[in-house]
Amino acid sequence: HRAEARAAGLFPWWSSREARNAKWAPLASALHRFDYAWFPFQPWVMHLHSLLWWLALVSAAAFLYRTVDGGAPVVAALAAGLFTLDDAHGFSLGWVANRHELVASVFGCLALAASLRPGLLWRVAGPVLWALALLSGEYALCFGGYLAASLLLDGSRWRRVGTLLPFAVLTGVWGLLYLQRGNTMVDLDAYVSPLSLRFLPRLALNGPILQGAQWGLLWSDPTPLLPTAV
């Protein structure tokens, strides 16, 4: 629908004729289908639906912080409060089509929290929640680094391998299905798929900028507007 998108103004007139944006988020897509099936002409209900996922995300983040800082509930509460008030979440919450980020983050937070809790139930729940996060959108991969870092530092070597293996297998299967279906991003400078060969060069460029923004040294929002050869 590239030509129609340019004609409607959704794509600028100078956008590439080969531009392609094909993500795979079956769980998040099913939620949109539900909205359009039951509330096709009531966008406020769709926004309310996204708001409910936002509340679920705040609760999941608070649960995760409480898991990490089990002995410091005040610190966990402060972290949850700062997370809730972060202005960076406005885009995900305000744009209904971006709900997949909220859904993936809910299950990502819960999967990470489950991986840090003892007991067989949590050990089973972690991979299940991780699978739901991946099926909600590739945004779930943001939690992959946290999972690897937390599990690789926990317990003995074999315990670490045994705990991390189900998450790694699920991620590998998801990646193969993603590529087999032809999901990819082409000629879209604002976004590069993590499964693309262009991702690592862009990470080398954008990684320091994003990290600097986390430390308060830079403001990362205008950087997509800057010219780049990568």
Buried (B, 14 or more C-beta within 10 A) or exposed (E): EBEEBBEEEEBEEEBEEEBEBEBBBEBBBEBBEEBEEEBEEEEEEBBEBBEEBBEBBBBBBBBBBBBBBEEEEEEBBEBBEEBBEEEEBEEBBEEEEBBBBBBBBBBBBBBBBBBBBEEEEBBEBBBBBBBBBBBBBBBBBBBBEBBBEBBEEEEEEEEBEEBBEBBBEBBEEBBEBBEEEEBBBEEBBEEBBBBBEEBEBBBEEBEEBEEEBEEEEBEBEEBEEEEEEE
